[in-house]
């Protein structure tokens, strides 16, 4: 059977099956909603994924018929729920490609929702970033919002085009694609991309949903980076709405919340201990440096650099931000400097535009810790702690400690 014949058969016989995957809030310890995921049937043992179905439908010019069938099945199945958590939402996927042909209208979507016995306020409409710049998308979003629908921008992967569209469309929810979420706990690039999306969403007044969460480590990192809601196999697989396992999903959310709370507390405690160790070393160095002449600084720093494994570099600068010592590098870093781009600064280097200098000088503090950044001395991600001290010559100096971050 050809793909056109197959998709026509699916539509004619309404051979689709809709399952629902939970979307949860760890912070609220609750199930927020369920996303409707519809597949096509070809006999009892063969299912077609949504992507395959819609690809065939587009080729056969049957996109409107398939999309309408999937929406109708999703709404009808969801409306069968007799008991459900209060305020439970249905996340309903729409194919934005229909906008360009005039086949999709906000009024028709509202009519379909009402025919299923639901209100616009019960529904989150998802439109995918993969549809690109569909004509009329912004107008469609605005009209749907005026009816009371919540709007989610789906499958955002951090691309420049996607971020541009996000800024233009201003949705209520931003769903971060699973390609950025899977393995995020061990991938600093994904972490920064996710952090950027979550920060932008927050500035626009939108919530961030992490899709594809499959383990506790990724869930904890997404939460730390700004995720408001989560979805993925870690919390529940798509299942039929009949006898939907709300209690077991809620138990999984509660267990995850407890573990995440313990993990985050443990990590915070670990960071606190590390910070205390660094600050103790800093206090010791400041005490010793205050009893020295400037020409003795280098030798003193050499004696401290190997004291704590996470300390990468030590150096001192004057009140104006000019480096007055060489950069003393931990032995491990000396053996692993990776290119000429990353080299320790030399005496005379100007640090007056660096955050760790400005934070200390402009805020008139005695001690300052920077946000993480890539060290030009080693190429590693680090923070810099700066602190003021006065030496025997009566002048004020600034001690700098670069600390490697994970």
NORDARA-V187021 format. One record per pair of residues at least 12 apart in sequence whose C-alpha atoms are under 7 Angstrom apart, sorted by the first residue. I is the first residue (numbers start at 1). GAP is how many residues later the second one is. If there is no record, write none. Layout:
# NORDARA-V187021
I:GAP ; I:GAP
This chain:
# NORDARA-V187021
3:53 ; 4:52 ; 4:56 ; 7:46 ; 7:49 ; 7:50 ; 10:30 ; 10:31 ; 11:55 ; 15:25 ; 15:26 ; 16:22 ; 16:23 ; 16:24 ; 16:25 ; 17:21 ; 17:22 ; 17:23 ; 17:24 ; 18:18 ; 18:19 ; 18:20 ; 18:21 ; 18:55 ; 18:56 ; 18:222 ; 19:17 ; 19:18 ; 19:19 ; 19:219 ; 19:220 ; 19:221 ; 19:222 ; 20:14 ; 20:15 ; 20:16 ; 20:17 ; 20:218 ; 20:219 ; 20:220 ; 20:221 ; 21:13 ; 21:14 ; 21:15 ; 21:215 ; 21:216 ; 21:217 ; 21:218 ; 22:12 ; 22:13 ; 22:209 ; 22:214 ; 23:206 ; 23:207 ; 23:208 ; 24:205 ; 24:206 ; 24:207 ; 25:203 ; 25:204 ; 25:205 ; 26:227 ; 26:231 ; 29:224 ; 29:225 ; 29:228 ; 30:220 ; 31:219 ; 32:56 ; 32:57 ; 33:55 ; 33:56 ; 33:57 ; 33:58 ; 34:55 ; 34:56 ; 34:57 ; 35:55 ; 35:56 ; 35:57 ; 36:38 ; 36:54 ; 36:55 ; 36:56 ; 38:12 ; 38:32 ; 40:13 ; 64:34 ; 64:39 ; 67:28 ; 75:38 ; 75:41 ; 76:40 ; 77:164 ; 78:163 ; 79:37 ; 79:38 ; 89:33 ; 89:34 ; 89:35 ; 90:32 ; 90:33 ; 90:34 ; 91:32 ; 91:33 ; 91:34 ; 91:35 ; 92:31 ; 92:32 ; 92:33 ; 92:34 ; 93:32 ; 93:33 ; 93:34 ; 94:31 ; 94:32 ; 94:33 ; 95:32 ; 96:31 ; 96:35 ; 96:38 ; 97:34 ; 97:37 ; 99:35 ; 99:36 ; 99:37 ; 100:34 ; 100:35 ; 106:34 ; 106:37 ; 106:38 ; 120:27 ; 120:28 ; 120:29 ; 121:27 ; 121:28 ; 123:26 ; 123:27 ; 124:25 ; 124:26 ; 124:27 ; 124:28 ; 125:24 ; 125:25 ; 125:26 ; 125:27 ; 126:25 ; 126:26 ; 126:27 ; 126:28 ; 127:25 ; 127:26 ; 127:27 ; 128:25 ; 128:26 ; 128:27 ; 129:24 ; 129:25 ; 129:26 ; 129:27 ; 129:33 ; 130:25 ; 138:31 ; 150:22 ; 151:20 ; 151:21 ; 151:22 ; 152:19 ; 152:20 ; 152:21 ; 152:22 ; 152:23 ; 153:18 ; 153:20 ; 153:21 ; 153:22 ; 154:20 ; 154:21 ; 154:22 ; 155:20 ; 155:21 ; 155:22 ; 156:19 ; 156:20 ; 156:21 ; 157:19 ; 157:20 ; 157:23 ; 158:35 ; 158:39 ; 170:34 ; 171:35 ; 172:34 ; 172:35 ; 173:33 ; 173:34 ; 173:35 ; 173:36 ; 174:27 ; 174:32 ; 174:33 ; 174:34 ; 174:35 ; 175:33 ; 175:34 ; 175:35 ; 175:36 ; 176:33 ; 176:34 ; 176:35 ; 177:34 ; 178:33 ; 178:34 ; 181:29 ; 181:30 ; 181:31 ; 181:32 ; 182:30 ; 182:31 ; 182:36 ; 183:35 ; 184:34 ; 185:32 ; 185:33 ; 185:36 ; 194:31 ; 195:30 ; 195:31 ; 198:28 ; 198:29 ; 207:21 ; 208:19 ; 208:20 ; 208:21 ; 209:18 ; 209:19 ; 209:20 ; 209:21 ; 210:12 ; 210:17 ; 210:19 ; 210:20 ; 210:21 ; 211:19 ; 211:20 ; 211:21 ; 212:19 ; 212:20 ; 212:21 ; 213:17 ; 213:18 ; 213:19 ; 213:20 ; 213:21 ; 214:18 ; 214:19 ; 214:20 ; 215:19 ; 220:40 ; 235:14 ; 235:17 ; 235:18 ; 236:13 ; 286:103 ; 289:102 ; 290:99 ; 290:100 ; 290:101 ; 290:102 ; 291:100 ; 291:101 ; 292:99 ; 292:100 ; 293:98 ; 293:99 ; 293:100 ; 297:28 ; 298:27 ; 298:28 ; 301:13 ; 301:27 ; 302:26 ; 305:23 ; 305:24 ; 305:25 ; 306:24 ; 310:93 ; 310:94 ; 311:90 ; 311:91 ; 311:92 ; 311:93 ; 312:17 ; 312:18 ; 312:21 ; 312:90 ; 312:91 ; 312:92 ; 313:14 ; 313:15 ; 313:16 ; 313:17 ; 313:88 ; 313:89 ; 314:13 ; 314:14 ; 314:15 ; 314:86 ; 314:87 ; 314:88 ; 315:12 ; 315:13 ; 315:84 ; 315:85 ; 315:86 ; 316:81 ; 316:82 ; 316:83 ; 316:84 ; 317:80 ; 317:81 ; 317:82 ; 318:78 ; 318:79 ; 318:80 ; 319:77 ; 319:78 ; 319:79 ; 320:32 ; 321:29 ; 321:30 ; 321:31 ; 321:36 ; 322:26 ; 322:27 ; 322:28 ; 322:29 ; 323:24 ; 323:25 ; 323:26 ; 323:27 ; 324:23 ; 324:24 ; 325:22 ; 326:20 ; 326:21 ; 327:17 ; 327:18 ; 327:19 ; 333:45 ; 337:41 ; 342:34 ; 342:35 ; 342:36 ; 342:37 ; 343:33 ; 343:34 ; 343:35 ; 344:32 ; 344:33 ; 345:32 ; 355:15 ; 356:12 ; 356:13 ; 356:14 ; 356:28 ; 356:30 ; 366:21 ; 366:22 ; 367:19 ; 367:20 ; 367:21 ; 368:17 ; 368:18 ; 368:19 ; 369:14 ; 369:15 ; 369:16 ; 369:17 ; 370:13 ; 370:14 ; 370:15 ; 371:12 ; 380:24 ; 381:23 ; 381:24 ; 382:20 ; 382:21 ; 382:22 ; 382:23 ; 383:19 ; 383:20 ; 383:21 ; 383:22 ; 384:16 ; 384:17 ; 384:18 ; 384:19 ; 385:15 ; 385:16 ; 385:17 ; 386:12 ; 386:13 ; 386:14 ; 386:15 ; 387:12 ; 387:13
